[in-house]
Amino acid sequence: MVKRIASLLIAFLLIIPSVVNAAITLPLYYGNRGEQVAELQTNLKTLGYYTSNIDGIYGYTTYLAVQKFQADNSLNPTGTLDLVTLNQLNKALANEPKILSFGMRHESVSELQTYLYALGYLSVQPTGYFGSLTQSAVMNFQRDYGLNVTGRADKTLFNKLFEVIDNKYRSYTDYQIYYVQKGDTLWSISQKFGVTVNDICSANNITTSTVLSIGQAMRIPKIVVPVKPYYPKYGEYLDWFTQAQYIFPVGAEATVIDYFTGKSFRIKRTIGSGHADVETLTAQDTAIMKEIFGGNWTWDVRPIILVVNGRRIAASMAGMPHAGLDAYPSGVNVYNRSGNYGYGPNYDYIKGNNMDGHFDIHFVNSLRHKDWQVDERHQAMIKISANR
């Protein structure tokens, strides 16, 4: 009898999903099963939204719990655990207060102090404790920018901090003189100096059809992008067209850090104007990227930190290589390009990386190449990795 009970107990335990090391890293949908669903149910139960058994099945009860959490946090109540909802769930589990006030000690206070210190309102380095100095700094900032002077930091105050920072830390232009050499084109010169052809044309009052002469003096703009204040776990919130594209020009290599998993891989920007078209450097980098997206290529998007030349930039990546074939030379026209792109130029420049074509990385206000419109999915991810 004892053996039978033991056997039944073991069998029962085997069908219960394990929640050990099951941190949620992917979107979850109605009908999903597994450890990450069990972790979601556990988290929702911790927050008081889920009262049923933790069975690892994303059924109607779990759907309703997610929907209620979304409604309570001013999110679109779809009942699906998208990455915006996951980010808010993680904040709730970390007991992140929505309003910071005197006497609090929290990571969010350190973030607030980082911005106040950068703007000159706080004279000491961040400590994470909301004391009298921080309260005075908040009140002075509120007074200077016409906010209700409460001494507390709410969403309105953070939004104003971000607005002031964005206005203060704008890019500016320096110039140098370059003398045209044999074989130079506007494109080759732009690539040499990491600026756009339009930048050079504007600086020299010429057009893209202007014929260059050997020895001709050209004003070359150098776009200087000051480092914006940011909290270390996040990234700089940089506009693509006036800032980010100059930090990450064509030909530059960088490291992608996935926001939710912390996994990283190396890439190179190969082309792209409305956003960055990039490729992994090696087959191992490709394998890591694919693992981040759950083992399948997908047009889903994820928040990332792009590390380039020591700077951390808030960005978003899509998980679908497209418009190229690794087995053929770059630039030639080929059939059956990846991502169902059909016939056209082979936009695959890095060979042997086990990736066909390139994938997209977006930044603040960057555009899709297919219709030159802002992709709101990417913009939502960028706000996660910048904490905005």
C-alpha positions as CSV (number, residue, x, y, z in Angstrom):
1,M,0.0,0.0,0.0
2,V,2.8,2.4,0.9
3,K,4.6,1.6,-2.4
4,R,1.4,2.3,-4.3
5,I,0.9,5.7,-2.6
6,A,4.6,6.6,-3.2
7,S,4.2,5.6,-6.9
8,L,1.1,7.7,-7.3
9,L,2.8,10.7,-5.5
10,I,5.7,10.5,-7.9
11,A,3.5,10.3,-10.9
12,F,1.5,13.3,-9.6
13,L,4.6,15.3,-9.1
14,L,5.9,14.6,-12.6
15,I,2.8,16.2,-14.2
16,I,3.1,19.4,-12.2
17,P,5.2,22.0,-14.0
18,S,8.4,23.0,-12.3
19,V,8.7,26.7,-11.5
20,V,12.4,26.5,-10.6
21,N,14.5,28.9,-12.8
22,A,11.4,29.6,-14.9
23,A,11.7,33.4,-15.2
24,I,9.4,34.7,-17.9
25,T,11.2,35.9,-21.0
26,L,8.7,35.5,-23.8
27,P,5.1,36.7,-24.5
28,L,2.5,34.2,-23.3
29,Y,-0.9,33.6,-24.9
30,Y,-4.1,31.8,-24.1
31,G,-3.6,28.1,-24.6
32,N,0.2,28.1,-23.8
33,R,1.5,25.5,-21.3
34,G,4.7,25.1,-19.4
35,E,7.0,26.4,-16.7
36,Q,6.7,30.1,-17.8
37,V,3.0,29.9,-17.5
38,A,3.3,28.4,-14.1
39,E,5.7,31.2,-13.1
40,L,3.1,33.8,-14.4
41,Q,0.4,32.2,-12.3
42,T,2.7,32.2,-9.3
43,N,3.5,35.9,-9.8
44,L,-0.2,36.8,-10.3
45,K,-1.1,34.9,-7.1
46,T,1.6,36.8,-5.2
47,L,0.0,40.1,-6.4
48,G,-3.5,38.9,-5.5
49,Y,-4.8,38.5,-9.1
50,Y,-4.9,34.7,-9.4
51,T,-6.5,32.3,-6.9
52,S,-6.7,29.0,-8.7
53,N,-4.2,26.1,-8.8
54,I,-0.8,26.7,-10.4
55,D,-1.1,24.2,-13.2
56,G,1.0,25.7,-16.0
57,I,-2.0,26.1,-18.3
58,Y,-2.9,29.5,-19.7
59,G,-6.6,29.0,-19.5
60,Y,-9.5,31.3,-19.0
61,T,-8.8,32.0,-15.3
62,T,-5.2,33.0,-16.1
63,Y,-6.5,35.1,-19.0
64,L,-8.9,37.0,-16.7
65,A,-6.2,37.5,-14.1
66,V,-3.8,39.0,-16.7
67,Q,-6.7,41.2,-18.0
68,K,-7.5,42.5,-14.5
69,F,-3.8,43.3,-13.9
70,Q,-3.6,45.2,-17.2
71,A,-6.8,47.2,-16.4
72,D,-5.4,48.1,-13.0
73,N,-2.2,49.3,-14.5
74,S,-3.7,51.4,-17.4
75,L,-2.6,48.8,-20.0
76,N,-4.7,47.5,-22.9
77,P,-6.7,44.7,-21.3
78,T,-6.1,42.0,-23.9
79,G,-5.6,39.1,-21.5
80,T,-2.3,38.3,-23.3
81,L,1.0,38.7,-21.5
82,D,2.8,40.9,-24.0
83,L,6.2,42.3,-23.1
84,V,4.8,45.7,-22.0
85,T,2.6,43.8,-19.5
86,L,5.5,41.6,-18.5
87,N,7.6,44.7,-17.8
88,Q,4.9,46.2,-15.6
89,L,4.4,42.9,-13.8
90,N,8.1,42.8,-13.0
91,K,7.9,46.3,-11.6
92,A,5.0,45.3,-9.4
93,L,6.8,42.2,-8.1
94,A,9.8,44.5,-7.3
95,N,7.4,46.7,-5.2
96,E,8.3,49.7,-7.4
97,P,6.4,52.6,-6.0
98,K,4.4,54.8,-8.4
99,I,5.1,57.9,-6.3
100,L,8.4,58.5,-4.6
101,S,8.4,60.5,-1.4
102,F,10.4,61.4,1.7
103,G,11.8,58.5,3.7
104,M,11.7,55.9,0.9
105,R,14.6,53.8,-0.1
106,H,14.4,52.1,-3.5
107,E,16.2,51.7,-6.8
108,S,13.7,54.1,-8.4
109,V,15.0,56.8,-6.0
110,S,18.5,56.3,-7.3
111,E,17.2,56.7,-10.8
112,L,15.4,60.0,-9.8
113,Q,18.6,61.2,-8.1
114,T,20.6,60.4,-11.3
115,Y,18.5,62.8,-13.3
116,L,18.4,65.5,-10.6
117,Y,22.1,65.3,-10.2
118,A,22.8,65.6,-13.9
119,L,20.5,68.7,-14.1
120,G,22.3,70.4,-11.2
121,Y,19.4,70.1,-8.7
122,L,21.2,67.6,-6.5
123,S,24.8,68.2,-5.3
124,V,25.5,64.6,-4.1
125,Q,25.8,61.3,-5.9
126,P,22.7,59.0,-5.9
127,T,22.2,57.0,-2.7
128,G,18.8,55.4,-3.2
129,Y,17.4,57.2,-0.1
130,F,14.8,59.9,-0.5
131,G,16.0,62.4,2.2
132,S,15.7,66.1,2.7
133,L,18.2,66.9,0.0
134,T,16.3,64.9,-2.6
135,Q,13.0,66.4,-1.4
136,S,14.4,70.0,-1.8
137,A,15.8,69.1,-5.2
138,V,12.4,67.8,-6.4
139,M,10.6,70.9,-5.0
140,N,13.1,73.3,-6.7
141,F,12.7,71.4,-10.0
142,Q,8.9,71.5,-9.7
143,R,9.0,75.2,-9.0
144,D,11.3,76.0,-11.9
145,Y,9.1,74.2,-14.4
146,G,5.7,75.2,-13.2
147,L,4.6,71.9,-11.6
148,N,2.6,71.5,-8.5
149,V,5.2,71.8,-5.7
150,T,4.7,68.6,-3.6
151,G,8.2,67.4,-3.0
152,R,7.1,64.0,-4.3
153,A,8.1,62.4,-7.6
154,D,5.3,61.0,-9.7
155,K,4.9,60.2,-13.4
156,T,4.3,63.9,-14.2
157,L,7.6,64.9,-12.7
158,F,9.5,62.1,-14.4
159,N,8.0,63.0,-17.8
160,K,9.1,66.6,-17.2
161,L,12.6,65.5,-16.2
162,F,12.8,63.5,-19.5
163,E,11.6,66.5,-21.5
164,V,14.2,68.8,-19.9
165,I,17.0,66.2,-20.5
166,D,16.0,65.6,-24.1
167,N,16.1,69.4,-24.8
168,K,19.4,70.0,-22.9
169,Y,21.4,67.1,-24.4
170,R,20.8,67.8,-28.1
171,S,23.3,66.9,-30.8
172,Y,25.3,69.7,-32.4
173,T,27.6,70.0,-35.5
174,D,31.3,70.7,-35.8
175,Y,33.0,70.9,-39.2
176,Q,36.3,69.9,-40.8
177,I,37.8,70.4,-44.2
178,Y,38.4,67.4,-46.5
179,Y,40.0,67.5,-49.9
180,V,38.5,65.2,-52.5
181,Q,40.8,62.4,-53.6
182,K,40.8,60.3,-56.8
183,G,37.8,57.8,-56.7
184,D,35.9,59.7,-54.1
185,T,32.1,59.9,-54.3
186,L,29.6,61.5,-52.0
187,W,28.7,58.1,-50.8
188,S,32.3,57.0,-50.1
189,I,33.0,60.2,-48.3
190,S,29.9,59.9,-46.2
191,Q,30.9,56.4,-45.2
192,K,34.5,57.5,-44.4
193,F,33.2,60.1,-41.9
194,G,30.1,58.4,-40.6
195,V,27.6,61.0,-41.8
196,T,24.9,60.9,-44.4
197,V,25.1,62.1,-48.0
198,N,22.4,64.6,-47.3
199,D,24.5,66.0,-44.4
200,I,27.5,66.6,-46.7
201,C,25.2,68.2,-49.4
202,S,23.6,70.5,-46.9
203,A,27.0,71.6,-45.5
204,N,28.4,72.4,-49.0
205,N,25.2,73.7,-50.7
206,I,25.4,71.0,-53.4
207,T,23.1,68.3,-54.6
208,T,23.5,64.5,-54.9
209,S,24.2,65.0,-58.7
210,T,27.0,67.4,-58.2
211,V,30.3,66.3,-59.9
212,L,33.3,66.3,-57.5
213,S,36.8,67.4,-58.5
214,I,40.0,66.1,-57.2
215,G,41.4,68.6,-54.7
216,Q,38.0,70.2,-54.1
217,A,37.6,71.4,-50.5
218,M,34.6,69.9,-48.8
219,R,33.1,70.9,-45.4
220,I,32.5,67.7,-43.5
221,P,30.0,67.9,-40.7
222,K,30.8,66.0,-37.5
223,I,27.6,65.3,-35.5
224,V,28.4,65.4,-31.8
225,V,26.0,63.5,-29.6
226,P,26.3,64.3,-25.9
227,V,25.8,61.4,-23.5
228,K,22.3,61.7,-22.0
229,P,21.9,60.9,-18.3
230,Y,20.5,57.4,-17.8
231,Y,20.2,54.9,-15.0
232,P,22.8,52.1,-15.5
233,K,20.4,49.2,-16.0
234,Y,18.7,51.1,-18.9
235,G,19.9,52.9,-22.0
236,E,20.1,56.4,-23.6
237,Y,16.8,57.5,-25.3
238,L,18.2,58.8,-28.6
239,D,16.5,60.0,-31.7
240,W,17.5,57.9,-34.7
241,F,17.9,60.7,-37.3
242,T,19.6,63.3,-35.2
243,Q,21.5,61.2,-32.7
244,A,21.6,57.4,-32.8
245,Q,22.6,56.9,-36.4
246,Y,25.8,58.9,-35.9
247,I,26.8,56.7,-32.9
248,F,26.0,53.5,-34.8
249,P,27.0,54.3,-38.5
250,V,27.2,51.7,-41.3
251,G,30.1,49.5,-40.7
252,A,30.1,49.8,-36.9
253,E,30.1,46.8,-34.7
254,A,28.1,46.6,-31.4
255,T,26.8,44.2,-28.7
256,V,23.1,43.5,-28.3
257,I,21.9,42.9,-24.8
258,D,18.4,41.4,-24.5
259,Y,16.5,43.4,-21.8
260,F,14.6,40.5,-20.3
261,T,17.1,37.6,-20.5
262,G,20.4,39.5,-20.2
263,K,21.8,37.4,-23.0
264,S,24.1,39.1,-25.5
265,F,25.6,38.7,-29.0
266,R,27.6,40.7,-31.5
267,I,26.4,42.5,-34.6
268,K,27.5,44.8,-37.4
269,R,25.4,47.5,-39.1
270,T,25.6,46.7,-42.8
271,I,23.0,49.0,-44.4
272,G,19.7,50.8,-43.5
273,S,18.6,54.4,-43.5
274,G,15.2,54.6,-41.8
275,H,16.5,52.2,-39.2
276,A,19.6,50.0,-38.7
277,D,19.8,46.8,-40.8
278,V,22.3,44.6,-39.0
279,E,23.8,41.1,-39.2
280,T,25.3,38.8,-36.5
281,L,29.0,38.4,-36.7
282,T,29.2,34.6,-36.2
283,A,27.1,31.5,-36.2
284,Q,27.3,31.4,-32.4
285,D,25.9,35.0,-32.3
286,T,23.0,33.8,-34.5
287,A,22.3,30.9,-32.3
288,I,22.1,33.1,-29.2
289,M,19.7,35.5,-31.0
290,K,17.5,32.7,-32.1
291,E,17.4,31.3,-28.5
292,I,16.3,34.7,-27.2
293,F,13.3,34.6,-29.5
294,G,12.3,31.1,-28.2
295,G,14.1,29.1,-30.9
296,N,12.2,30.4,-33.9
297,W,12.6,33.3,-36.2
298,T,9.7,35.7,-35.8
299,W,8.6,39.3,-36.6
300,D,8.0,39.7,-32.9
301,V,10.0,42.6,-31.3
302,R,12.0,42.8,-28.1
303,P,13.6,45.6,-26.0
304,I,17.4,45.6,-26.1
305,I,20.3,47.7,-25.0
306,L,22.8,48.4,-27.9
307,V,26.3,48.8,-26.6
308,V,28.5,50.7,-29.1
309,N,31.8,52.4,-28.3
310,G,31.0,52.3,-24.6
311,R,27.6,53.8,-24.9
312,R,24.3,52.1,-24.0
313,I,21.4,53.0,-26.3
314,A,17.8,51.9,-25.7
315,A,16.6,50.1,-28.8
316,S,14.3,47.4,-30.2
317,M,15.0,44.4,-32.4
318,A,12.8,42.2,-34.6
319,G,13.6,38.5,-34.7
320,M,13.3,37.9,-38.4
321,P,16.3,37.8,-40.8
322,H,15.2,38.8,-44.2
323,A,16.1,40.0,-47.7
324,G,19.2,37.9,-48.2
325,L,20.8,34.5,-48.6
326,D,24.1,33.6,-46.9
327,A,25.2,31.2,-49.7
328,Y,25.3,33.8,-52.4
329,P,27.5,36.9,-53.0
330,S,26.1,40.2,-51.6
331,G,24.6,42.7,-53.9
332,V,23.6,40.3,-56.7
333,N,20.0,39.7,-57.5
334,V,18.8,36.3,-56.1
335,Y,15.5,34.4,-55.9
336,N,13.8,33.3,-52.7
337,R,15.4,35.8,-50.4
338,S,14.8,35.1,-46.7
339,G,11.6,36.4,-44.9
340,N,9.5,35.8,-48.1
341,Y,11.2,38.7,-49.8
342,G,11.3,37.0,-53.2
343,Y,13.6,38.2,-56.0
344,G,15.9,41.2,-55.5
345,P,19.3,42.4,-54.3
346,N,21.0,40.0,-51.8
347,Y,21.3,42.1,-48.7
348,D,23.5,39.6,-46.9
349,Y,27.1,40.9,-46.3
350,I,28.5,38.7,-43.5
351,K,29.1,35.2,-44.7
352,G,29.2,32.0,-42.6
353,N,27.2,33.4,-39.7
354,N,24.3,31.0,-40.3
355,M,21.9,33.9,-41.0
356,D,20.2,34.6,-44.3
357,G,20.0,38.4,-44.8
358,H,19.8,41.0,-42.0
359,F,17.4,41.9,-39.2
360,D,16.0,45.2,-38.0
361,I,17.0,47.4,-35.0
362,H,14.9,50.4,-34.3
363,F,15.5,53.5,-32.2
364,V,13.4,56.5,-31.2
365,N,11.5,57.8,-34.2
366,S,13.1,55.4,-36.7
367,L,11.0,54.3,-39.6
368,R,10.1,51.0,-41.4
369,H,11.6,50.7,-44.8
370,K,8.5,49.2,-46.3
371,D,6.3,52.3,-45.8
372,W,8.5,54.9,-44.0
373,Q,6.2,55.0,-41.0
374,V,7.1,54.8,-37.3
375,D,6.5,51.3,-35.9
376,E,4.7,51.7,-32.6
377,R,5.6,48.1,-31.5
378,H,9.3,49.0,-31.7
379,Q,8.7,52.4,-29.9
380,A,7.0,50.6,-27.0
381,M,10.0,48.3,-26.6
382,I,12.4,51.2,-26.7
383,K,10.5,52.8,-23.8
384,I,11.0,49.7,-21.8
385,S,14.8,49.6,-22.3
386,A,15.0,53.4,-21.5
387,N,12.4,53.1,-18.6
388,R,10.2,55.8,-20.1
